[in-house]
Amino acid sequence: MKILKVKDLISIKRTVDSGTEQQRAAVKEIISEVREKGDAALIEYTEKFDGVRLSSLSVTEEEVDEAFNEISEQFVSIIKEAAENIRAFHEKQLRPSWMTTDKTGTILGQKVTPLASAGVYVPGGTAAYPSSVLMNVIPAKVAGVERIVMVSPPGRNGKLPPAVLVAARIAGVKEIYKVGGAQSIAALSYGTETIKPVDKITGPGNIFVALAKREVFGDVDIDMIAGPSEIAVLADSTAKAHEIAADLLSQAEHDSRACSILVTTSEQLAKDVSLEVEKQLSDLPRKEIAAQSIADYGAIYVAEHMDEAVETINALAPEHLEIITENAIELLGKIRNAGAIFIGRFSSEPVGDYFAGPNHVLPTNGTARFSSPLSVEDFQKKSSIIAYSQTALEQNIDKIAAFARLEGLEAHARAVEARFKD
């Protein structure tokens, strides 16, 4: 890995992949076709892109039952325990509606209402992602969303991966469809004969899914346009090089554009980690992807002191941040920008990916400066409540009318004044 001084800091921000002109045009055409032809378009695109001709888009209860027979009891137990951890964490995010009153009898408040429906996209392809099911569905369930729809591209056998179906049932999804890509985003947004539209779409996907989410935003809400994964490790001389190298590679294997960075005050640790990364790369199953990621987006920065190291982390605003230092808890208060913060050597990043409970859907590409992890609040909306009493309006009518006229809105002023005219 490259070893640099902090003054040579390179931003982790990569050019947001907005797709080629051909890809954007293809996505617009797919959305248009789905809006016009409905289920027929979904079946055609599934045959074209996924290589399977479906007779039905819906996943049946029997298919989910069969999935449980194909997964070991041990793995089912692991998914259940992870789901419990995720649910317990997200339940702490719940906030009630509230109202206050004053001596005039005025009532002000905020009404919290769950979205009526949400759609969750789960990637397909060569791997199964039951963790994506849990992390997207459970916050919606905790928020009180009544209708949760899951879509995912089928394999050539016309089925979804058993682990994904098992996770879906454990998370509480009852409506599942075998459709992926931009066509599934269009169906969730505008509806077809089989799939009714939803209010919000969450979940990661390939460039076509990302472009489709961007295209439909405004007609429905979306979570975010997520970029490649990122990890930054803040470490001092007490950290162990082989552990840090392993954590950096855990993100590098995701994607050739994933970003893995170490910021340390120890030149010796920097050298040791660089050697360890090369050593551990040698026998990784996804060696080529990880090696490309490390070569293009991996770096080790040596800071003169810890304050400089912390400033560097805040400038990077990483998706995942590990703090492996002698005084990790003390440094936590100085961190302003990070999607998720892992404290201490036993809090390896994959702990958060799968099991601890906090959400693994996190802001990327430096957006942790102003964005937050997926949460219960993403599946709720808030309405302001104003119940003015006669006394309150009498006391404030002149001020309200004057404010309206200051802005040149005479009808606004007359609307409040009308309350005291025969």
C-alpha positions as CSV (number, residue, x, y, z in Angstrom):
1,M,0.0,0.0,0.0
2,K,1.1,3.6,-0.6
3,I,2.5,5.3,2.5
4,L,2.0,9.0,2.5
5,K,2.1,12.0,4.8
6,V,-1.1,13.7,5.8
7,K,-0.2,16.8,3.8
8,D,-0.5,14.6,0.7
9,L,-4.1,13.6,1.6
10,I,-6.2,12.4,-1.3
11,S,-10.0,12.6,-0.9
12,I,-11.8,9.4,-0.8
13,K,-14.5,11.0,-3.0
14,R,-14.7,9.2,-6.3
15,T,-16.5,10.5,-9.3
16,V,-20.2,9.6,-8.7
17,D,-21.0,7.0,-11.3
18,S,-23.8,8.6,-13.2
19,G,-23.6,6.0,-16.0
20,T,-23.0,6.3,-19.6
21,E,-25.4,8.0,-22.0
22,Q,-26.4,4.6,-23.3
23,Q,-27.1,3.3,-19.8
24,R,-29.2,6.3,-18.8
25,A,-31.2,6.0,-22.0
26,A,-31.7,2.3,-21.4
27,V,-33.0,2.9,-17.9
28,K,-35.5,5.5,-19.1
29,E,-36.7,3.1,-21.8
30,I,-37.1,0.3,-19.3
31,I,-39.1,2.5,-16.9
32,S,-41.3,3.7,-19.8
33,E,-41.9,0.1,-21.0
34,V,-42.9,-1.0,-17.5
35,R,-45.3,1.9,-17.0
36,E,-46.9,1.1,-20.4
37,K,-46.9,-2.7,-20.4
38,G,-46.8,-3.6,-16.7
39,D,-46.2,-7.3,-15.8
40,A,-45.6,-8.2,-19.5
41,A,-42.6,-5.9,-19.5
42,L,-41.3,-7.3,-16.2
43,I,-41.5,-10.9,-17.6
44,E,-39.8,-9.8,-20.9
45,Y,-36.9,-8.0,-19.1
46,T,-36.4,-10.9,-16.6
47,E,-36.0,-13.3,-19.6
48,K,-33.6,-10.9,-21.3
49,F,-31.4,-9.9,-18.4
50,D,-31.7,-12.9,-16.0
51,G,-32.1,-15.7,-18.5
52,V,-35.4,-17.2,-17.2
53,R,-39.0,-17.1,-18.4
54,L,-41.3,-16.7,-15.4
55,S,-44.9,-17.8,-15.3
56,S,-45.4,-15.9,-12.1
57,L,-43.6,-12.9,-10.5
58,S,-44.7,-13.7,-7.0
59,V,-42.8,-15.9,-4.5
60,T,-45.1,-18.4,-2.9
61,E,-45.3,-19.5,0.7
62,E,-44.3,-22.9,-0.5
63,E,-41.1,-21.5,-2.0
64,V,-40.2,-19.9,1.3
65,D,-40.9,-23.2,3.1
66,E,-38.7,-25.0,0.7
67,A,-35.9,-22.4,1.3
68,F,-35.9,-23.3,5.0
69,N,-35.3,-27.0,4.1
70,E,-32.3,-26.0,2.0
71,I,-30.6,-23.9,4.8
72,S,-29.0,-25.5,7.8
73,E,-30.7,-25.0,11.2
74,Q,-27.5,-23.4,12.4
75,F,-27.6,-20.7,9.7
76,V,-31.3,-20.1,10.4
77,S,-30.5,-19.6,14.1
78,I,-27.7,-17.2,13.2
79,I,-30.1,-15.1,11.0
80,K,-32.7,-15.1,13.8
81,E,-30.2,-13.9,16.3
82,A,-28.9,-11.2,14.0
83,A,-32.5,-10.1,13.3
84,E,-33.1,-9.8,17.1
85,N,-30.0,-7.6,17.5
86,I,-31.0,-5.4,14.6
87,R,-34.6,-5.1,15.9
88,A,-33.5,-4.3,19.5
89,F,-31.2,-1.5,18.3
90,H,-33.7,0.1,15.9
91,E,-36.5,0.0,18.6
92,K,-34.3,2.5,20.5
93,Q,-34.7,4.9,17.6
94,L,-38.5,5.2,18.0
95,R,-39.7,8.6,18.9
96,P,-43.4,9.3,19.9
97,S,-45.7,12.1,18.6
98,W,-45.8,15.0,21.0
99,M,-47.9,18.0,21.9
100,T,-47.4,21.0,24.2
101,T,-49.8,23.7,25.4
102,D,-49.4,27.1,26.9
103,K,-51.4,29.4,29.1
104,T,-53.4,30.7,26.1
105,G,-54.6,27.2,25.3
106,T,-52.6,27.0,22.2
107,I,-51.5,23.4,21.2
108,L,-48.4,22.8,19.2
109,G,-46.9,19.4,18.4
110,Q,-45.5,16.9,16.0
111,K,-47.4,13.8,14.7
112,V,-45.1,10.9,13.7
113,T,-46.7,8.6,11.1
114,P,-45.2,5.5,9.5
115,L,-45.1,5.3,5.7
116,A,-47.9,3.2,4.3
117,S,-45.6,1.1,2.2
118,A,-41.9,0.6,1.4
119,G,-40.1,-1.4,-1.3
120,V,-36.8,-3.2,-0.5
121,Y,-34.4,-4.1,-3.3
122,V,-32.1,-7.0,-2.6
123,P,-29.2,-7.6,-5.1
124,G,-28.9,-10.9,-6.9
125,G,-26.2,-12.2,-9.2
126,T,-23.4,-14.5,-8.0
127,A,-24.0,-13.9,-4.3
128,A,-26.9,-14.0,-1.8
129,Y,-27.3,-11.1,0.6
130,P,-29.6,-12.0,3.5
131,S,-27.9,-9.2,5.6
132,S,-29.4,-6.6,3.1
133,V,-32.8,-8.1,3.8
134,L,-32.5,-7.7,7.5
135,M,-30.9,-4.2,7.5
136,N,-33.6,-2.7,5.1
137,V,-36.7,-4.5,6.3
138,I,-36.4,-4.5,10.1
139,P,-36.2,-0.7,10.4
140,A,-39.3,-0.4,8.3
141,K,-41.1,-3.0,10.4
142,V,-40.1,-1.2,13.6
143,A,-41.3,2.1,12.2
144,G,-44.7,0.6,11.7
145,V,-44.8,0.3,7.9
146,E,-47.8,-1.9,7.1
147,R,-46.9,-3.1,3.6
148,I,-43.3,-4.0,2.9
149,V,-42.4,-5.4,-0.6
150,M,-39.2,-7.1,-1.4
151,V,-37.9,-7.5,-5.0
152,S,-34.8,-9.4,-6.1
153,P,-33.6,-10.9,-9.4
154,P,-34.2,-14.6,-9.8
155,G,-31.5,-17.1,-10.7
156,R,-31.6,-19.2,-13.9
157,N,-33.7,-21.7,-12.0
158,G,-36.4,-19.1,-11.5
159,K,-35.9,-18.9,-7.8
160,L,-34.4,-16.5,-5.2
161,P,-31.5,-17.7,-3.1
162,P,-32.8,-19.7,-0.1
163,A,-30.8,-17.6,2.4
164,V,-32.6,-14.4,1.1
165,L,-36.0,-16.0,1.4
166,V,-35.3,-17.3,4.9
167,A,-34.1,-13.8,6.0
168,A,-37.2,-12.3,4.4
169,R,-39.6,-14.4,6.5
170,I,-37.6,-13.9,9.7
171,A,-37.7,-10.1,9.1
172,G,-41.5,-10.2,8.4
173,V,-41.8,-9.7,4.7
174,K,-45.0,-11.3,3.2
175,E,-44.9,-9.8,-0.3
176,I,-41.9,-10.9,-2.4
177,Y,-41.4,-10.7,-6.2
178,K,-38.8,-12.3,-8.5
179,V,-37.8,-9.3,-10.4
180,G,-34.7,-7.1,-10.4
181,G,-32.9,-4.4,-12.2
182,A,-34.3,-1.1,-13.3
183,Q,-37.5,-2.8,-14.2
184,S,-38.2,-3.7,-10.5
185,I,-37.6,-0.1,-9.5
186,A,-40.1,1.1,-12.1
187,A,-42.7,-1.5,-10.8
188,L,-42.3,-0.4,-7.2
189,S,-42.6,3.3,-8.3
190,Y,-45.5,3.2,-10.7
191,G,-47.1,-0.2,-10.2
192,T,-48.1,-3.1,-12.5
193,E,-51.0,-5.5,-12.5
194,T,-49.2,-7.6,-9.8
195,I,-47.0,-5.2,-8.0
196,K,-48.7,-2.2,-6.4
197,P,-46.6,1.0,-6.0
198,V,-44.9,1.9,-2.8
199,D,-44.0,5.2,-1.1
200,K,-40.2,4.6,-0.6
201,I,-37.5,2.4,-2.1
202,T,-34.4,1.3,-0.3
203,G,-31.6,-1.1,-0.9
204,P,-28.4,-1.3,-3.0
205,G,-28.0,-2.5,-6.5
206,N,-25.9,-2.2,-9.7
207,I,-25.6,0.9,-11.9
208,F,-28.9,0.3,-13.6
209,V,-30.7,0.1,-10.2
210,A,-28.9,3.2,-9.0
211,L,-29.9,5.1,-12.2
212,A,-33.5,3.9,-11.9
213,K,-33.7,5.1,-8.3
214,R,-32.4,8.5,-9.4
215,E,-34.9,8.7,-12.2
216,V,-38.0,7.9,-10.1
217,F,-37.0,10.0,-7.1
218,G,-39.7,12.6,-6.6
219,D,-42.5,10.3,-7.6
220,V,-41.3,8.1,-4.7
221,D,-38.7,8.6,-2.0
222,I,-35.4,6.7,-2.0
223,D,-32.8,6.0,0.7
224,M,-29.6,7.1,-1.1
225,I,-27.5,6.5,-4.2
226,A,-24.7,4.5,-2.5
227,G,-21.2,4.4,-3.8
228,P,-18.5,1.7,-3.3
229,S,-17.7,0.7,0.2
230,E,-15.1,2.6,2.3
231,I,-13.2,2.0,5.5
232,A,-10.8,4.2,7.4
233,V,-8.8,3.0,10.4
234,L,-7.5,5.4,13.0
235,A,-4.7,3.7,14.9
236,D,-1.6,4.3,17.0
237,S,1.4,2.1,17.9
238,T,-0.7,-0.1,20.2
239,A,-2.6,-1.6,17.2
240,K,-1.8,-4.9,15.6
241,A,-0.8,-4.8,12.0
242,H,-2.3,-8.1,10.9
243,E,-5.7,-7.1,12.3
244,I,-5.7,-3.7,10.5
245,A,-4.7,-5.3,7.3
246,A,-7.5,-7.9,7.5
247,D,-10.0,-5.1,8.2
248,L,-8.8,-3.0,5.2
249,L,-9.1,-6.1,2.9
250,S,-12.6,-6.8,4.2
251,Q,-13.8,-3.8,2.3
252,A,-11.3,-4.0,-0.6
253,E,-12.8,-7.4,-1.6
254,H,-16.3,-5.7,-2.1
255,D,-15.4,-3.8,-5.2
256,S,-12.4,-2.7,-7.3
257,R,-13.5,0.9,-6.5
258,A,-13.8,0.3,-2.7
259,C,-11.6,2.6,-0.6
260,S,-9.4,1.3,2.3
261,I,-7.4,3.8,4.3
262,L,-5.2,3.7,7.5
263,V,-4.4,6.9,9.3
264,T,-1.8,6.4,12.0
265,T,0.7,8.3,14.1
266,S,3.1,5.4,13.9
267,E,5.5,5.1,11.0
268,Q,6.4,1.5,12.0
269,L,2.8,0.5,12.1
270,A,2.4,2.0,8.6
271,K,5.2,-0.1,7.2
272,D,4.0,-3.3,9.0
273,V,0.4,-2.9,7.7
274,S,1.6,-2.3,4.2
275,L,3.6,-5.6,4.3
276,E,0.6,-7.4,5.9
277,V,-1.8,-6.3,3.3
278,E,0.4,-7.8,0.5
279,K,0.9,-11.0,2.5
280,Q,-2.8,-11.5,3.2
281,L,-3.8,-10.6,-0.4
282,S,-2.0,-13.6,-1.7
283,D,-4.6,-16.2,-0.8
284,L,-7.9,-14.2,-0.8
285,P,-10.6,-15.8,-3.0
286,R,-11.4,-12.3,-4.4
287,K,-7.7,-11.4,-4.7
288,E,-7.9,-9.6,-8.1
289,I,-10.8,-7.3,-7.0
290,A,-9.1,-6.6,-3.6
291,A,-5.7,-6.0,-5.2
292,Q,-7.2,-3.5,-7.7
293,S,-9.0,-1.7,-5.0
294,I,-5.9,-1.4,-2.8
295,A,-3.8,-0.2,-5.8
296,D,-6.2,2.5,-6.9
297,Y,-8.0,3.5,-3.7
298,G,-5.9,2.2,-0.8
299,A,-3.5,4.4,1.2
300,I,-1.7,4.7,4.5
301,Y,-1.3,8.2,5.9
302,V,1.2,9.0,8.7
303,A,0.2,11.9,10.9
304,E,2.6,13.9,13.1
305,H,0.2,13.7,16.1
306,M,-3.2,12.4,17.0
307,D,-5.0,15.7,16.5
308,E,-3.8,15.8,12.9
309,A,-4.9,12.2,12.4
310,V,-8.4,13.1,13.7
311,E,-8.6,16.1,11.4
312,T,-7.7,13.8,8.5
313,I,-10.5,11.4,9.4
314,N,-13.0,14.2,9.6
315,A,-11.9,15.5,6.2
316,L,-12.3,12.0,4.7
317,A,-15.8,11.4,6.3
318,P,-15.6,7.7,5.8
319,E,-18.5,5.2,5.6
320,H,-16.9,3.0,8.2
321,L,-14.4,4.2,10.8
322,E,-12.4,2.0,13.2
323,I,-10.6,3.6,16.1
324,I,-7.9,1.3,17.4
325,T,-5.9,3.4,19.8
326,E,-5.0,3.4,23.5
327,N,-7.6,6.1,24.2
328,A,-10.3,5.2,21.6
329,I,-13.3,6.3,23.7
330,E,-11.7,9.7,24.3
331,L,-11.2,10.2,20.6
332,L,-14.8,9.4,19.8
333,G,-15.9,12.9,20.9
334,K,-13.6,14.5,18.4
335,I,-15.0,12.6,15.4
336,R,-17.5,14.7,13.5
337,N,-17.8,12.8,10.2
338,A,-18.3,9.0,9.9
339,G,-21.2,6.8,8.9
340,A,-20.5,4.1,11.6
341,I,-17.7,4.2,14.2
342,F,-16.2,0.9,15.5
343,I,-14.3,1.3,18.8
344,G,-11.5,-1.0,19.8
345,R,-9.7,-4.0,18.2
346,F,-12.6,-6.4,18.9
347,S,-15.1,-4.2,16.9
348,S,-14.0,-5.3,13.5
349,E,-16.1,-3.8,10.7
350,P,-17.8,-7.1,9.7
351,V,-19.3,-7.2,13.2
352,G,-21.5,-4.2,12.1
353,D,-22.1,-5.7,8.6
354,Y,-23.9,-8.7,10.0
355,F,-24.6,-8.9,13.7
356,A,-24.2,-6.1,16.2
357,G,-27.5,-4.3,15.4
358,P,-26.7,-0.8,14.0
359,N,-27.6,-0.5,10.3
360,H,-25.0,-1.3,7.7
361,V,-26.7,1.0,5.1
362,L,-24.4,4.0,5.5
363,P,-23.5,7.2,3.7
364,T,-20.5,6.9,1.2
365,N,-18.3,9.2,-0.9
366,G,-17.8,11.8,1.8
367,T,-21.6,12.3,2.4
368,A,-21.2,11.3,6.1
369,R,-20.5,15.1,6.4
370,F,-24.3,15.6,6.2
371,S,-25.9,12.2,6.0
372,S,-26.8,9.4,8.4
373,P,-27.2,5.6,8.4
374,L,-30.6,4.1,7.4
375,S,-32.9,4.2,10.4
376,V,-36.4,4.0,11.7
377,E,-36.9,7.7,10.8
378,D,-36.3,6.9,7.2
379,F,-39.6,5.0,7.2
380,Q,-41.6,7.7,9.1
381,K,-42.8,11.1,8.3
382,K,-43.6,14.0,10.6
383,S,-46.6,16.4,10.5
384,S,-46.6,19.7,12.5
385,I,-49.7,20.3,14.6
386,I,-51.0,23.8,15.3
387,A,-54.2,24.5,17.3
388,Y,-54.3,28.2,18.1
389,S,-56.8,29.3,20.6
390,Q,-58.9,32.5,20.2
391,T,-56.9,34.2,22.9
392,A,-53.6,33.4,21.2
393,L,-54.8,34.7,17.8
394,E,-56.2,37.9,19.4
395,Q,-52.8,38.5,21.1
396,N,-50.8,37.9,17.9
397,I,-53.1,38.9,15.0
398,D,-51.5,42.3,14.4
399,K,-48.0,40.8,14.3
400,I,-49.1,38.0,11.9
401,A,-50.9,40.4,9.6
402,A,-48.0,42.8,9.6
403,F,-45.6,40.0,8.7
404,A,-47.8,39.0,5.8
405,R,-48.0,42.6,4.5
406,L,-44.2,42.9,4.9
407,E,-43.9,40.1,2.4
408,G,-46.6,41.6,0.1
409,L,-49.2,38.9,0.8
410,E,-52.4,40.8,1.5
411,A,-54.6,37.8,1.3
412,H,-52.6,36.1,4.1
413,A,-53.2,39.1,6.4
414,R,-56.9,39.2,5.6
415,A,-57.3,35.5,6.3
416,V,-56.3,35.9,9.9
417,E,-58.2,39.2,10.3
418,A,-61.4,37.5,9.0
419,R,-61.6,35.5,12.2
420,F,-62.7,38.7,14.0
421,K,-65.1,40.1,11.5
422,D,-68.8,39.5,11.2
